[in-house]
Amino acid sequence: MTAGNLTPGQLEQALRDIGARRYHNLHPFHRLLHDGRLTREQVQAWALNRYYYQSRIPAKDANLLARLPTPELRRTWRTRLVDHDGDGTGEGGIERWLHLTAALGLDRDYVVSTAGILPATRFAVDAYVHFVRDRPLLEAVASSLTELFAPTIIAERMSGMLANYDFIDRAGLAYFEARLTQAPADADFALSYVLENATTPERQQAVLAALRFKCQVLWAQLDALHFAYVEPGLIPPDAFVPAIGRS
């Protein structure tokens, strides 16, 4: 569906079709991760690089929050900041992610420094933050709609990693446990906003493009991990070196 004005139902189906074809659960690296075919060191590299994405989500959401026009919208969106940053020290999704990296044997200060992440990780994540900051509000909201597809990949990830990696337990996956309820609530709100406001063909095509862009951001991060740590295994300068434990 690329021409003409879509009904809300047609637009929602077009958005879901993007996820069915482009979401990163289809990436070969994720198949290796979920099926237990990565080494502990490769899982460390994934968790280390994914931390940068997690750590920048609140900055992305703060940019978007500042642009929302009503208190009602801002109150709803700011729950995302609390979900990731918590209401106090030692709380929130970022802290839960650091529990995972600690369980994998990574030094907390090293993870938080982001010194060892891949250049492509930094470029992709920063591009997402800049997109949300710079693009029209409707497109910024639409870019978050990858959360529509998150529950399936999270459930698969948790079951696969618990079944296949003896160095991971349920406590280490607490971040994903929380997202099983947080992500659907976030996605429902964002989807309603998009369907209500994407009322012209131009706006509809813009929100579809925004979701495609976000899928590309996620895919690019896994491309970089696969290239550096699986095949051909070319780790760029200053990036995390598994045999050493840091860059």
N, C-alpha and C positions, 0 to 999 in steps of 0.2 A: 504494500500500500504506500504509494509515493506521491499520488496526485489527488487533488480535490480535498474537500473538507471531510474529515473522518468523524463519525459519531464517537462519543466517549468509549463505547464498547469496542469499536474498531481501533481506536487509538491505544487502549489498554492492550488489546491483542497484539498490535504492532510492537509495543514496548516489550511484551513478554516473548515475542518471537526473537527479538534481539538477544535477550538472555539465553534463549534456547540454542542459539547458534554461536554466541560470542562470549558467554560467561566463562570465567577462568577455571571452572570445574572441568572443562574439556581439555585443558592444557596438559601435555604429557608429564610435566613436572608434578602436577597435582595427582595424576594417576599413580606415579611412583610413590609420592608421599602417602597417599591414602592406602595403597596396597602393600605398604611395608617393605618397599624395595629400595629405600634410601638407607645409607649408613647414619649412625648417630651424628657424625660430623656434617653430613649433608643436611640433616634436620636442623642442626645448630645454625648453619648458614641461612636456612630459610627463616628461622625464628629471629635471628639477628637482623636480617634485612627487613622483615615484616614489622619489626619494632618501629622502624622509621615511619612507615605508613601509619601505624597506630598512633604514634606520638604527634603526628601532624593533623590528624582528624579534628581535634579540638580547635586548632587554628583555622582550619577550613570552615568549621561550623560557626566560629566566632565571627568570621568575615560575613557569612550568610546571615547570621542573627542580626548584625548591625544594620542590615538592609531591609529587614522585614518591617512592614508599615504599621502593624497594630500590636498592642500588648498581648492579645490573644495568640497571635501567630508566634510572637517572641517567646511567650511562656511555654508553648508547645515545643519549639525548636531547642530551647535551652536545656531541656532534659538530656539532649545528646551530649552537651558539655559535661553534665553531671555524670552521665553514664561512663564517659571516658576519663575525666579528671577526678571524679569523686567529690564528695562534700568535705573531705578532710584528708590529711596525710594518711597514706597507706590504703586508700580506697580507690575504686574505679577500674575501668578496663585497662588503662595503661599499667597500673600496678599489677593487675592480674597477668598481663602479658609478661611483665618482669618476673613473676613467679615461674612462668613457663621457661623463660631463658635461664633462670637460676637452676631449675630442675634439670635442664640440659647441660649444666656445668659451665655456663658462660658467666664471666665476671660482670656484676651489675654496672659498675662504673664504665666498663668498656662498652657495654650495650648502650647505655644512656648517652655516651659520648658520640655515638654513630660514626666513630672513626673508621670502622671496618666495613661499612656497607658498600655495596657496589655503586659505581657512578651512575649506572642506569636506574638503580633504585631511587637515588636522590633526584635525578632529572624527572623521572616519571611522577613521583609523589609531589614534587614541587610544581610540576605542570598542572596537577589536579588542584592544588591549593590556589594557584594563580587563576585557573579557569573559574573557580567558584568566586573568587574576588572580582574578576574583571568582566565576566559575561553577564547578560541580563539575568535578573533574579529567577525568572521561570526556568531558564536553562540550568542555573546553579542548583535549583531544587531537583530538577529532572536528573542531574548527574548522580544524585544519591540513590537512584532507583535500582541500582544493583542489589540493594537490600531486599528487593522482591525475591531474589533467587538465593539469598544467603542461608535460610534455614536448611535447605536440602544439602548444601555443601558442608555446612557445619555438622549436621547429624552424621553425614558420611565420614567426615574427617575424624570426629570423635570416636566413632565405632571402629574405623580402620586403624587409627593410631593406637588405641587401647588394645586392640587385638594383635597388632603386629610388632609393637615396640615395647620391650620389657623395661626400657629406661624412661617411659612415660606412664604416669598414673592419672587418675581422674582429677586429683587436686591440681595437677599441672595444667589441666585443660579447663580451669575454672572460667577463663575468659570466654570460651565458646559456650559454656553452660549458660552464662548470663545472656549472651547474644541470641540464644534460641527464643527468648521472649522479647528482648529489646528490639531486634531487627524487624520483626513483623509489625510491631507498633509504629516504628519509624517509617517503614515502607508504606503502611496504610495511609498515614497522614500525607506523606509526600505525593503518593499516587492521587489522592483526592485533590490535592492542590493543583497538580499538573492537569488532571482531567477537567477541572473547573476553569482553569485559566488558559489552556491551550485551545482557543476557540476559533482560530483561523488556520488555513493551510500552512502559512508561513511559521506560525508559532508551533504547530504540530511537527513540522519537519525539524524545527530547531530543537525541540525536546527529544526527538528521536536521535538526532545527531549528538546531543549531549550524552545520552545513555551509551551510544556507540563509543564515544570518546572515553567515558569512564571504564567501559569494558577493555578498551585498548590500554589504559593506564594499568589495570590489573594484569593483563596479559603480558605487557612489556616487562613487568617486574619478574614474572616467571621465566620469560625468555632469557633474561640476564642470569638468573639463578641456574638455569639449565646449562647455559653456555659456559659459565664459570666453574660449576661444581659437578656437572654430570658429563656432558659431551660438548665440545672437546676437552673441557676442563682447563680453560685458560683463565686464570684468576688475574685480574688487573692489578697494577701497582697499588699498594696501600690497603687493599681489601683483605678481609678475613682469610687466613690460611689455616685450614682445619688441623693440619699436623702440628702447628705451633700453638693454636688456640687464640691468636689475635693477629692483626696485620703487622 
